Amino acid sequence: MIDHIGIAVSDYAKSKAFYERALAPLGIGLMMEVTPEQTGDGSYAAGFGAQGKPFFWISSSSAQQGRTHVAFTAPSRTVVDAFHRTALVAGGRDNGAPGLRPHYHQNYYGAFVRDPDGHNVEAVCHMPGGQI
């Protein structure tokens, strides 16, 4: 199952304002923002969603222009680890080793790889202790 997806935008403030207004009729709102210090690449990110969960993200990262980010839900942290190992063997490039990302939430355990075209692919487990 797809957990969330993200795109890079050319004008973060303009795009954030656009999505705040355009998605409101769908019941989708701004759930959280991530600072440049938290992203680690100097970019801002905004997560839009509903019922307490962001599932659509925009980013100001110029390094991400033309690339997509897609995250798949994993049933356990062990599966996140296996995804990362297997993706690297399959030809992916490491973009973030498996581990907790508490700036999203305290149980966010994810791993990131770049596919052959440079898209950022992630596996994530949200559950405490890593099990669904």
Disulfide bonds with the S-S distance in Angstrom:
none
